[in-house]
Amino acid sequence: MGQRIEFNWVLKLKPEQGLNEQELEENKTYLFNKKEERVYPINIPIDLVNQDWEVIAKVLIKEITIKQDQTNGKFFVLKKYSNNERKFLTDNLKETRKYKRY
């Protein structure tokens, strides 16, 4: 029996996990929680995406705590993307995700 740990290079959140797109502001820190045990790069810029895989911001994960099949953390918003940036980055991410099966 082993332990399943997921390594993530994007932070994908739903509203119930700590994402409120309308209130998201640059230079602010927010809390998030995810089921299961996940590892994120600390203090390295990654993209924040919503539940529909739309890229909405560039963030830094400031800390994570993993326990009891749950990952809790804090992220800092570096940049909230414009609508044009969001569309371009979302299209690129969706193209990249096509290769996930390999």
Secondary structure as the mmCIF struct_conf table of DSSP 4:
data_model
#
loop_
_struct_conf.conf_type_id
_struct_conf.id
_struct_conf.beg_label_comp_id
_struct_conf.beg_label_asym_id
_struct_conf.beg_label_seq_id
_struct_conf.end_label_comp_id
_struct_conf.end_label_asym_id
_struct_conf.end_label_seq_id
STRN STRN1 ILE A 5 PHE A 7
BEND BEND1 TRP A 9 TRP A 9
STRN STRN2 VAL A 10 LYS A 12
HELX_RH_3T_P HELX_RH_3T_P1 PRO A 15 GLN A 17
TURN_TY1_P TURN_TY1_P1 GLY A 18 GLY A 18
HELX_RH_3T_P HELX_RH_3T_P2 GLU A 21 GLU A 23
TURN_TY1_P TURN_TY1_P2 GLU A 26 ASN A 27
STRN STRN3 THR A 29 LYS A 35
BEND BEND2 GLU A 36 GLU A 36
STRN STRN4 GLU A 37 VAL A 39
STRN STRN5 ILE A 42 ILE A 42
TURN_TY1_P TURN_TY1_P3 ASN A 43 ASN A 43
BEND BEND3 ILE A 44 ILE A 44
STRN STRN6 ILE A 46 VAL A 49
TURN_TY1_P TURN_TY1_P4 GLN A 51 ASP A 52
STRN STRN7 VAL A 55 LYS A 67
TURN_TY1_P TURN_TY1_P5 GLN A 68 ASP A 69
STRN STRN8 GLN A 70 LYS A 80
HELX_LH_PP_P HELX_LH_PP_P1 TYR A 81 SER A 82
HELX_RH_AL_P HELX_RH_AL_P1 ASN A 83 ARG A 97
HELX_RH_3T_P HELX_RH_3T_P3 LYS A 98 ARG A 101
#
